[in-house]
Amino acid sequence: MSRTWSLESLRYGGSGWWLDAALPHKPIALIVAAIAIPVAWFCIGYGVTADRAAFLDTPDVTGQLWFFPLHCIALRLVGTLWAKHLDPALEGLALDDAARAKVRRGALGNLVGFGALLACTFFIVRDSWFGLTPGESGLIPFDDPEMWDMEALGRRVHLMMLGLWCVEWLMFGYLLWLQIWILVAWTRALGKAKLTDRLDDVLVNGGYRRAFWLFGRTTSVSLVFALGNLGFIAFTGELIPREVVELEGISDFLSEMSDLLSTSLLFVLTLAAAFAFVGVLRRTLKRAVSARFAAAGNATFTALASPLEPSGDLATDVEQLRIRTAAQAEVLRAVIYQREVEQAGGRAIMSMVGKALIPLVTTVLKLKKVFGI
């Protein structure tokens, strides 16, 4: 297994998604581009803004100089991670060729672009529609001093911000889509898998652990992304809104705190996908264990119930001893398999829950404060 946090992990791994492929393929070039793009955006905005002092004093503007690079790095890390380790993970689960092709189709390639867009549609529409629609005051949120308070920047900067936000949401949508695909497609393919003849490879030799390794590393990247996201929304004031901002219900939270919502949603889906995957994996393995030992079960216990009696013929006695030993080994193997099934994915789940606690607890505490729970 390759290292996740290394310069080489920023090299394009062949995810097949157009946005990942559009970024520079070499690590250093990617870092340069990830910094240069928001700097260029910032310089253009500084040139066209109606109030340069206000532009420099707006956290949502200056924060993009590090927040956008975070999106690029997270996108590349996860894209390369899945491009390199998806096939070994599928092989470790002994899925057939058709099932592997289906999972790959949604995790790598052109379908990912559609999935990422689908996953982030709510947030893009929310920012665009909410940001440009007048509220009760008759002002759009960009111009309303009790909302985003960016009227001084001018409409051209507003549109530039919306454009950059949409690109960032699309990158976030990629992370979200992978969890949706695990939850929907991968678990379904696993549930239909026939592992009776591959139990040694999948269970005893730990083939299934390759999938959990991939999930765990993806969650680690998502955690770093979430911490950066929480830092950004604290920097811009969304984590602790101005006193004039009143959130009276869930609808207000959905419309006015989308960054915190998105971070929480990512980890809710991550945990949902992980628990669903573990549940389906254990059921599939139990079914395979039962199928493997059901046919030989009666013969095995019959052989064990019969006492060994010397026949006087060495060859016959050796054969009886071999049958008895094989029967005992079969019972022992069944016990080992069952124990492995019960423990499958347990440690991985606990690790992922631990990683998810920070963003989820932050959201819960925020909701408790906002709604006075």
N, C-alpha and C positions, 0 to 999 in steps of 0.2 A: 504494500500500500504506500502510495506517495505521500509526501508531506503537504498539508493544506496551506500552511503559512510559510510559503517560500516564494522567492522571486520567480522561479520556474512555474509556479502555479498560476501566474498571470499570463502565461503563454496561451494563445488560442488553441483549444484542444479539439475543435471540430464539433461544437454543439449544434451547428447547422442553423441556429437562429440568426436571422438577418442582422439584428441589432448588435449581437455579440460579434458576428463576422465583420460588421462594418467598422468596429473599433480596431485599432492597430493590433496585429497579431503578436508582436514581440513585447516582452514584459516592460522594458524601459520605455519603448514607444507608447505603450498603453498608459503608463504613468504620466508621461509628458502630455499626452492628449487629454487625459482626465483632468489635468490642471489647466491646460491651455484653453479648453472649451469654455469653462465658466469665467476664466479671465477675459477671454474675448467677448463673451456675453456681457460681462461687467463693464468693459471699456465702451462697448457700443451703447449700453444703457446710460453710462455716464455722459456720453456725447449727445444723446437725444433727450435726456430728462429735462423737465421744466424747472427743476430745483436741484442743483447738484449737492448742496449741503444736506438737504433732506434725503437724497439718494444715498449718500455716504452714512447717514444716520439711521438707515432702515435695516434692522436685523435680518429681515427676510431677504434682503439683497446681499448684504455682506456675508451672511451665513452660507450662501450658495457657493462661495469660493472653496469651501471644504465639504459641503454637503453633497454636491454633484459628484466630485471625485469618489466619495464613499459609495455612491450608487454604481459607478463604473467598476470599481474594484470588486464589490460584492457580486455584480453580474458576471464578471470574468471568472472569479473564483468558483462560483457554483457551476457555471457553464462548463469549465474545464473539468471540474470534479465529476460531473455527470457524464461527460463525453468519454472520460477515461475509465470510469468504474461502474457504469451502468451494466455493460455486458458481463463483466465478472460477477456482479450481483445476481443477474438473471440466471447465469450458469450455475451459481451456487444453489439456487432454488430449484434447479432441474426442470425449468419450464420448457415446454416444447417450442419448436421454431415459430409456430403461428402466434403463440402467446408472447414470446420475446419480441416479435416484429410489432405487435400491437402496442406493447409498452414503450418500445423505442420510438414508435411513430408519434406518440404524444409527449415524450420527454426530450427528444432530439429532432431537429428538422423543422420544416415549414409549419407544421401544426402548432408548434410551440408559440409562434408569433400570434396566431389566432387565440390560443389559450391565454397568453399573457394579456392580450387586449381585452378578452372577455373578463378576466379576473380583476382588471383595474378599471373597467368601464364606469362603475359607480363613482369612483374617485375623480376620474377625468370629467365626467358629466357634472359632478358636484361642484368642482372648482370652476369650470367654465360657466355653467348655468347660474350657480349661486353668486359667482364673482361679478357677473355682468347684468344681474337682474336687480332692479331697484327694490329696496325693502320698504318697511312702513314709513321710514323717514323720507322716501322718495329718492334716496341716493343708493348707488350700488355700493357693495361692501368696500371696494377699493377707495371710494370717496368718503364713506361714512366714518367720521372721527370716532364713533363708538364701536366700529367693527375693525377693518383692517387699517384705516387711517393712512392711506397712501395717495391722497388726491394730489399732493404737491408734486409727485413724481411724473404725472402726465399719463395720458392714455397709451402712448407708444410703449412706455415701460410696463404698464399693466399687461399689455398683450405679450410682451417679451417674457414676463414672469409666467403667464399662463402657458406659453409654449414650453418653457423649461420645466415647469411643473408636470406637464403632460408626458414629457420624455422620462422624467423621474418616476412617475406613476407606472409607465410601461415597464421600466426596469424592475420596479417593485412587483408588478403583476407577474413577472417571470418567476420570482420566488414563490409567490402565492399559487401560481398555476401548478408548479411541481407537487405541492402538497395536495392540491385537488386531484391531480392525476394519480398520485399514490392511493388516495382515498377511494377513487372511483374505479380506475382501470386496473391498477396493479393488484389490489386486493381481490378484484373479481377474477383476474387471471390465475392468481394463486389459489383461490377457492375451487377452481375447476381442475387444478393440477393433479395428476396421478403419480404419487411419489412412492408407491409400494416397493418398486424395485430399486429406488434410489435413496433409501433411508440412510444407508451408511454414508453416502456422499453429503446429503443435506443435513442430517442430524448429528451423527456421531463425529464426522469429520468437520462439522461446523460450517458447511457451505452457506447456511442461512445467515450466518454472521456477517457476510459480505454486504448484504442489503442493509443491515443495521449499522454497519460501519459507514456506509454512504449516507444514511439518514442522519446519523450522529454528526458527521462532518458538515453536512448541510445546515443542521441546526446550529452548529458552532458559528458558521458564517452569518447565519440569520441573527444570532445573538449579538454579534459585533455590529451588524447593521442596525439592529434595534437600539443598542446603546447609543450609537451615533444619532439615530432618529430622535431618541428621547433627549439627547443633548441639544439637538437643533430646535425642538419644540420648546425646550426650556429657554434657549437663547432668544427665540422669537416671542416668547411670552404666552404661547398656547398652553403649555403645561400648567402655568399659573396665570390665567387670564386677568386682564385689567378688571378692576372692581365694577366698572360700568357694564361689563359683559355678563349678562344673566342667562344661565342655562336652566330652563324650566322643565325640561323633559328630555326623553331619549332623542326626539327629533332634533332638538337644538344641539345635543351632543354629536349626532351624526353629521349635521351640517357645519358646525363651527369647530369641531375638534377632530377632523378627519385624519390627521397625522397620528394621533394617539390611537384612534380607532383602527387604523391600518396596521399598526404595530401589534396591537392586541389580536386582531383577526389572524395575522400571520401565525402567531404561536398557538392560538386556539385550533386552527386547522392543522398545524404541525402535530399537536398532541392527539387530535382526533384521528389523523392519518396513522400515527404510530400505534395507538391503541387498537384501531381497527385492523391494522396489518398483523399485529401480534395475535389478536383473537382469531383471525382467519388462518394464520400460519399454524397455530396450535390445533385448530379443528381439522385442518387438512392433514397434519402429521398424525393426529390421533386416528383419523380414518385410515391412513396408510398403515399404521401399526396394527390396527385391528384386522385389516384385510390380509396383511402378511402372515399373521400368526393364527388367524381363525381356522384356516384350512388344516394347518399342522397341529392345532391345539389338542384335539381329541387324541390323535395318535401319540402326541408327546406325553400327555398325562397318563395314557394307557401304558406306555412303555415304562414310565417312572413308577407306576403302581405295581408292576410285575416284578417280583423278586428275582435276583440273578441266581441261577442255579447252574453249577458246573455240569457240563454235558460229557466231559471226558475227552472231548475233541478240541484240541487247541485252537484250530481255525474258527470253529463255531463259537467258542468262548470269547475269543478276541473280537469277533463280529458283534456279539451281544454287548460286550463292553463298549465298543465303538458307538453302537446305537444309543446305549444309555448315556454316554458322555455327550453325544450330539444333542440328545433330548434335554439334558441339563443345561447345556450351553444355550439352547434355544429359549428356555425359560429365563435364564439370566439375561440374555440379549433383550427379551421383551421388557424385563424390569428396567434395564438401562435405557432403552428407548423411551419408555413411559416417563422416566425421571427427566430425561433430556427435554421431552415435550413440555412438561410442566414448567421447566425453567427457561424455555426458549424466549429470548427477547427481554427477560426481566431486568437485567442490568442496563440494557440500552434504554428501556423505558424510564427507569429512575434517573439516568443521566439527562435525558431529554426534558423530563419534568423539572429537574434542577435548573437547566438552562432557561426554561420558559418562565420561571418564577419572577424574575426581575421585571420584564415588561407587563406580565399579567397582574402582579401585585401592585405595580405603579398605577395601572388602569383602575383597578378596584379601589384603591385609596383615593384616586381622583374622583371617581364616581361617588364615592361615599361623601367626600367633601362638597362636591357640587350639589348633590341632591339632599344633603343633610341626613343621610342614612345613619 
